[in-house]
């Protein structure tokens, strides 16, 4: 599983990454993390507002700081 955090490194982007790492660890998932801060790549993924979360290239959340529990639900297959 590849988890991407899209954003320019603002505090909300960093918090989203921490929450995503915590959620993956809590679920016992082997995940690869990537921080995407290239604005062209972010736009190519259809994201116009950050922070954003993508799982295996599929954007799951845009413009929100998800909690650990919300990310865990996404990683388990919810939205």
C-alpha positions, 0 to 999 in steps of 0.5 A, a space after each residue: 500500500 502506498 500512502 501519499 500526503 499531498 501538500 507543500 509542508 504546512 503544519 496541516 500537511 505535516 499533521 496529516 502525515 503523522 495521523 496517516 502514519 499512526 493509523 497505518 501502524 495501528 492497523 498493522 499495515 505495511 505502507 510506503 509513505 510519500 510526501 508529494 510537494 511538487 505543485 504540478 504533480 499535485 495538480 496532475 492528481 486533480 487536487 486544487 487544495 491541500 492537504 490531501 491524502 491519496 492511497 495507491 494513487 487514488 485521492 481520498 481526501 482534499 483540503 481537510 486534516 483527517 484524524 487518525 480514526 478517519 484515516 484508519 477508516 479510509 485505509 480499511 476501505 471506507 471513504 
